Amino acid sequence: MKDTPLSNCERDFLIKAIEEKKRLDGRQTYDYRKIKITFGTDYGCCFVDLGQTRVVAQVSCELVAPKESRPSEGIMFFNIELSPMASPAFEQGRQSELSVKLNRQLERCLRNSKCIDTESLCVVSGEKVWQVRVDVHTLNNDGNLMDAASIAAIAALSHFRRPDVGIQGEEVTVFSPEERDPIPLSIYHMPISISFAFFQQGTFLLVDPCEREERVMDGLLMIAMNKHREICSIQSSGGIMLLKEQVMRCSKIASVKVSEITELINKALFNDRTARKAGRKCGFAESLPQERITALKTDQSEVEMTDVSERASDIIQKAEAPPPIRAASPVLPAPGVGQVGHGLQNTWGLEEDEEQEEESSGEEEEIKMEEEQREKDKTTEAAVVEISDSEEEEVVILYPETTKKPKNAGSSSDQKGAAASKKRQKK
Amino acid sequence: MMEVSASSVSLREFGCEQTLLSRPDGSASFVQGDTSVMAGVYGPAEVKVSKEIYDRATLEVLIQPKVGLPGVRERSQEQCVRETCEAALLLSLHPRSSLTLILQVLHDDGSLLGCCLNAACMALMDAGLSMSCLFCGVSCAITADGRIITDPTAAQEKESRALMTFAIDSTERRVIMSSTKGSFSVHELQQCIAVSQKASEKIFHFYRDSVRRRYSKNL
């Protein structure tokens, strides 16, 4: 599916508006859209809404063998899926340029910054470590997928609990969540990426571009920072040339934004923790907005079932009996070979041992034994006689055999005519 | 012969939200207990020449699991959903066009295929695509001691002897698609179908209520 192209008048309108310091949705230059963070029913699932941009992240873990070069460290794996639901331009399965860029940026932001303590993920050094996998699915693309994905990933990692492991000498036991409470990952800091869009060769900048603004931008600067004002990753794409002052200014703006967003994430985590402790149900189902006109929810309801048994019996009695299908019973002509029914006659006239074996039919044991005997004779004969594939050797006249094999005829009198004639000639 | 006790059959609480995504032409999320699925529909839109059909629309269904890449199980579920949708949609109104239905699993706590079908139907309605009938998905499980339960949770599914999902149409309550797992007798199958037909009435009632609520305010 192709995305609708941006018209020239839309483009001109947007650029003119930006030159006058106006944005389509009425935001200021440095404003973020409304961020909503909710968590799912199981640990490690996080939904992030950045304005209309929606993503969902899920963290899972399994025990694997560690990398050769790092035998006592766990493995982190990140994957951002650009789902075709998010935009008609995204295609399933194709690694588009944007998907590669986002994946790489998320990896640099989270893995290279060493925000997760991978040494604590080691179970048995050199043999078993935890591999933590983060899958981010984009649900709706309204611009700035990178920021939403990074918020979702780090919030999901903070929310996640891995199964507890007990080591007693040589024995390692992995406890299920029912046996022992799962334990959270050890996270040093929370890197969050902030995106800046540049227009008119770096003259104007906007924070958190929406989809329309992304289409007309000249270049993008992405700064990943944590709340301790440490830059974890910085990336500039689009080939715009920025001055040092601009980059410094952006990093100052980023530090303010990061502390706000980290505050939001911590608040959401805290709310979720209290809700779970109080025993309330958590999850996407609970966060379904009730007051909206587009949403509706019903309670558990019973299904009326008074006359179900009678209806079922009625249907079965009234149903016609299925037509009797006469299927041939299966036969085992040789170990490892099964056959149901007669095969069609082979009309090639080639003499092959497998052909003879396969074509044997016979519903009775004795006849089968006889056939096998005859087959063995034939095969021994065939072993003596040399048959080459060359077509120039002899002209073999094929006599059309009848397709229906009589029961007692037994073995592959398939090519009886041809084979016999060939043998006679050979001999 | 199995006796079905009326008290054991109930549907979990379900909820739905329509038009929650801004990019797709139609979108809906359907929640059954804890199982939640989000559906998005794009169409009718341009189709690749290799996939075009001269007199009908080409329907493509994609199911994305929450963890990992889609595998064979998702492909077979996509096939079930696609066949149901093709039976219900009026595809010949949009020749040489493509309709794309994308389903994202948000949480799986049992009866996933039934929830996917329900989300798909609500999303197709939200997109305004013409259909000859609505459809709904109902899942049944037969426990080890022979009871029928509708809308099983994941724990109930694991302990069941057989698991069935039926897609039922709204006009005559007939079965459009069935997908079963496990062993059961003909009588049990017919009972499950009868139970599903009864349960589908609740779901169709819910569709009607949702849409009525949605269009209750005139702008």
Interface residues (C-beta under 8 A of the other chain):
Chain A: M1 K2 G40 T41 D42 C45 Q52 R54 V56 Q58 S60 E81 S83 P84 M85 A86 S87 P88 Q92 R133 D135 H137 L139 N140 N141 D142 K281 G283 F284 A285 L288 P289 R292 I293 T294 A295 L296 K297 T298 D299 Q300 S301 E302 V303 E304 M305 T306 V308 S309 R311 A312 S313 I315 I316
Chain B: M2 E3 V4 A6 S7 V9 S10 L11 R12 E13 F14 G15 C16 E17 Q18 T19 L20 L21 S22 R23 P24 S27 S29 V31 G33 D34 S36 M38 G40 Y42 A45 E46 L62 Q64 K66 V67 G68 S98 T100 I102 Q104 L106 H107 D109 T150 V186 H187 Q190 Q191 I193 A194 V195 K198 A199 K202 F206 D209 S210 R213 R214 S216 K217
